[in-house]
């Protein structure tokens, strides 16, 4: 996807239809993110076999728009494993999917460092807002990434997005310098360079954003100097490439800072699988009521 023409950049990006998507219909990143929220509502641990199985089965039941051939093959392989598994010594769907993902032929599909995983991780942070839960959040984010993309960059990008959302909810800032402390020393240096580069760049500089780190960097660039959530989303989708994934990451971080009251009013027109948009705030609230926050 090419960047939008410069002549349109002084106006908000309109809610519209394109290709297979109808006006207001959310894309696959949101469809795959919402089952994570459902698991949290059910008080399931997304890092556990049961939690991953619930999420993986919801994904397979969805199998909707926006799936590439690689993901279709993975879901089909996982479903086949579940049907053919013996009665004794069963392996749950979540571990089956992770195992199938590890066995996908890299010669056929290429590396699994793709932007899909960090774009579908935003709801996870809501389950790990308590004191000292950062490491548990990293573990859960990486395990959910492993369900489809067992790649080092993808795992770390997902963990950083989740930590950034957590930090932003709690402090108003993603605090990337703190988030990268949960990576190993060598990888910490890699991501420090990437974040520093993104913070001084424009979204368009990362139009080649099919990779997890490319989409992550584009999202950070979209946040630079943005006025509000609408501005962040406009910057993200105007950057080109797979801008829907960039917008999913950047929008989650912007929304974590602003809160629901500052979302653009058109959010109420959104729709898709697996729930109605006006049910999502109630789901979020049911998770957030588990925490006690100091009144400011």
C-alpha positions in Angstrom: 0.0 0.0 0.0 1.4 3.4 -1.0 1.3 6.4 1.3 -1.7 8.6 0.9 -1.1 11.7 -1.4 0.3 14.8 0.3 -2.7 16.8 -0.7 -4.9 14.9 1.6 -2.6 15.1 4.7 -4.2 18.2 6.1 -7.5 16.4 6.7 -8.4 13.4 8.9 -8.4 10.1 7.2 -12.1 9.2 6.6 -13.8 6.0 7.7 -14.3 4.2 4.5 -14.3 0.8 2.7 -11.5 -0.7 0.7 -10.9 -4.1 -1.0 -12.6 -6.9 1.0 -13.3 -4.6 4.0 -16.6 -2.8 4.4 -16.8 0.7 6.0 -16.1 0.5 9.7 -15.1 -3.2 9.7 -12.1 -3.9 11.8 -9.3 -6.0 10.3 -7.7 -9.3 11.3 -5.4 -7.8 14.0 -8.5 -6.8 16.0 -10.3 -10.0 15.3 -7.3 -11.9 16.7 -6.8 -9.5 19.6 -10.3 -9.7 21.0 -10.1 -13.4 22.0 -7.2 -12.5 24.3 -9.6 -10.0 25.9 -12.2 -12.7 26.2 -9.7 -15.0 27.9 -9.0 -12.3 30.4 -12.7 -11.7 31.1 -13.0 -15.4 31.8 -10.0 -15.0 34.3 -7.9 -17.4 32.2 -4.1 -17.1 32.2 -3.1 -16.4 28.5 0.3 -18.0 29.2 -1.2 -21.3 30.3 -2.0 -24.2 28.0 -5.7 -23.7 28.8 -5.5 -20.0 28.0 -3.6 -20.5 24.8 -6.0 -23.3 23.8 -9.0 -21.1 24.3 -7.4 -18.3 22.2 -6.2 -20.7 19.5 -9.6 -22.3 19.2 -11.3 -18.9 18.9 -8.8 -18.0 16.1 -9.6 -21.2 14.2 -13.3 -20.7 14.6 -12.8 -17.2 13.2 -10.5 -18.0 10.2 -11.8 -14.9 8.6 -10.7 -12.0 6.4 -7.1 -10.9 6.4 -5.6 -14.3 6.7 -2.6 -15.0 4.5 -1.8 -18.4 3.1 0.7 -19.1 5.8 -1.8 -18.5 8.6 -4.5 -20.5 6.8 -2.1 -23.5 6.5 -1.2 -23.2 10.2 -4.8 -23.2 11.3 -5.6 -26.1 9.0 -2.6 -28.1 10.3 -3.6 -27.4 13.9 -7.2 -28.4 13.4 -6.1 -31.6 11.7 -3.8 -32.4 14.6 -6.7 -31.9 17.1 -9.1 -34.2 15.1 -6.5 -36.9 14.8 -5.1 -36.8 18.3 -5.5 -40.0 20.3 -7.9 -40.2 23.2 -5.0 -40.9 25.6 -2.2 -38.3 26.0 -4.1 -35.5 24.2 -2.2 -32.3 23.4 -4.3 -29.2 23.7 -5.0 -26.9 20.7 -2.7 -24.1 22.0 0.5 -26.3 22.2 -0.5 -28.0 19.0 -0.6 -24.7 17.2 2.7 -23.6 18.7 4.3 -26.9 17.6 2.8 -26.6 14.1 4.2 -23.1 13.8 7.7 -24.2 14.7 7.5 -26.9 12.1 6.4 -24.6 9.2 8.8 -24.9 6.3 10.9 -21.8 6.3 11.9 -22.5 2.7 8.3 -22.3 1.7 7.0 -19.5 3.9 10.1 -17.6 4.8 11.0 -16.2 8.2 8.2 -15.7 10.7 9.4 -12.2 11.7 6.1 -10.7 10.6 4.0 -7.8 12.0 0.9 -9.8 12.7 1.9 -10.8 16.3 2.7 -7.4 17.8 -0.4 -5.9 16.1 -2.7 -8.4 18.0 -1.2 -8.2 21.4 -2.7 -5.0 22.9 -5.5 -6.5 25.1 -2.9 -8.7 26.9 -1.5 -5.8 28.9 -4.8 -5.4 30.8 -4.2 -8.7 32.6 -0.8 -7.7 33.9 -1.2 -4.2 35.5 -0.4 -5.3 39.0 2.9 -4.5 40.8 5.8 -6.7 39.6 3.9 -8.3 36.7 6.2 -7.2 33.9 8.1 -10.5 33.6 4.8 -12.4 33.5 3.5 -10.1 30.8 6.7 -10.6 28.7 6.3 -14.4 29.1 2.6 -14.3 28.1 3.3 -12.0 25.1 6.0 -14.3 23.8 4.0 -17.4 24.3 1.1 -15.9 22.3 3.5 -14.9 19.6 4.8 -18.5 19.5 1.4 -19.7 18.5 1.9 -18.3 15.0 5.4 -16.8 14.8 8.2 -18.4 16.7 10.7 -15.7 15.7 13.1 -13.8 18.0 12.2 -10.4 16.6 8.5 -11.1 16.6 8.6 -12.4 20.2 10.5 -9.3 21.4 8.4 -6.8 19.5 5.2 -8.3 21.0 6.7 -8.1 24.5 7.8 -4.5 24.0 4.4 -3.5 22.7 2.7 -5.1 25.6 5.1 -3.5 28.1 4.7 -0.2 26.4 0.9 -0.3 26.7 1.2 -1.4 30.3 3.5 1.4 31.2 1.4 4.0 29.3 -1.8 2.9 31.2 0.0 3.2 34.5 2.2 6.3 33.9 1.2 8.0 30.6 4.4 7.0 28.9 5.6 3.8 27.3 9.0 4.1 29.0 10.9 2.1 26.3 14.2 2.4 28.2 12.6 0.4 31.1 10.8 -2.0 28.7 14.0 -3.1 27.0 15.5 -4.1 30.3 13.4 -7.2 30.1 15.4 -8.3 27.1 18.9 -9.9 27.1 21.9 -7.5 26.9 22.7 -8.1 23.3 19.0 -7.8 22.2 18.6 -4.7 24.5 21.3 -3.0 22.4 19.5 -4.0 19.1 16.2 -2.6 20.3 17.7 0.6 21.8 19.1 1.4 18.3 15.8 0.7 16.7 13.8 2.8 19.1 16.2 5.7 18.9 16.0 5.6 15.2 12.2 5.5 15.2 11.9 8.4 17.6 13.8 10.7 15.2 12.1 9.5 12.0 8.8 9.9 10.1 6.3 7.1 9.6 7.1 7.1 5.9 10.7 6.1 6.7 9.3 2.7 7.7 6.9 2.0 4.8 8.7 -1.4 4.5 6.9 -2.5 7.6 6.0 -6.2 7.0 8.4 -7.2 9.7 7.6 -7.0 13.4 10.3 -4.5 14.1 9.4 -2.4 11.0 5.8 -2.1 12.2 7.0 -1.4 15.7 9.3 1.4 14.6 6.6 2.9 12.3 4.2 3.0 15.2 6.7 4.8 17.4 7.3 7.3 14.6 3.5 7.8 14.3 3.4 8.8 18.0 6.1 11.4 17.6 4.5 14.8 18.2 1.0 13.6 17.5 -1.8 15.7 19.1 -4.3 12.9 19.9 -5.5 9.4 18.9 -7.0 10.6 15.6 -3.7 12.3 14.7 -1.7 9.1 15.6 -4.0 6.9 13.4 -3.8 9.4 10.5 -0.1 9.3 10.6 0.0 5.6 10.8 -2.2 4.9 7.9 -0.6 7.5 5.7 2.8 5.9 6.2 2.3 3.2 3.6 3.1 -0.5 3.6 0.9 -2.6 5.9 -0.4 0.4 7.6 -3.3 -1.4 9.3 -0.9 -3.3 11.5 1.1 -0.1 12.2 -2.2 1.6 13.2 -3.2 -1.3 15.4 0.1 -0.9 17.4 0.2 2.9 17.4 -3.5 3.2 18.1 -3.3 0.9 21.1 -0.4 2.9 22.6 -2.2 6.2 22.0 -5.5 4.9 23.4 -3.6 3.6 26.5 -2.5 7.2 27.1 -5.7 9.1 26.3 -8.4 6.7 27.7 -11.7 5.8 26.1 -13.1 9.3 26.5 -10.7 10.8 24.0 -11.3 8.3 21.2 -12.6 9.7 17.9 -16.4 9.4 17.9 -16.4 7.2 14.8 -15.2 4.3 16.9 -18.9 3.5 17.7 -19.4 2.7 14.0 -16.8 0.0 14.0 -17.9 -3.7 13.8 -16.5 -7.2 13.2 -15.9 -10.6 14.7 -16.3 -11.7 17.5 -18.4 -9.1 19.3 -20.3 -5.8 19.0 -18.2 -2.7 19.5 -20.3 -1.4 22.3 -19.6 -4.6 24.3 -15.9 -4.0 24.3 -15.9 -1.3 27.0 -17.8 -3.6 29.4 -15.3 -6.4 28.7 -12.4 -4.0 29.5 -14.1 -2.7 32.6 -14.7 -6.3 33.9 -10.9 -6.8 33.7 -10.0 -3.4 35.1 -12.2 -3.8 38.2 -9.7 -6.3 39.6 -7.2 -3.5 40.2 -7.1 -0.7 42.8 -5.6 2.5 41.5 -4.8 5.6 43.5 -7.1 8.5 42.8 -5.3 11.6 41.5 
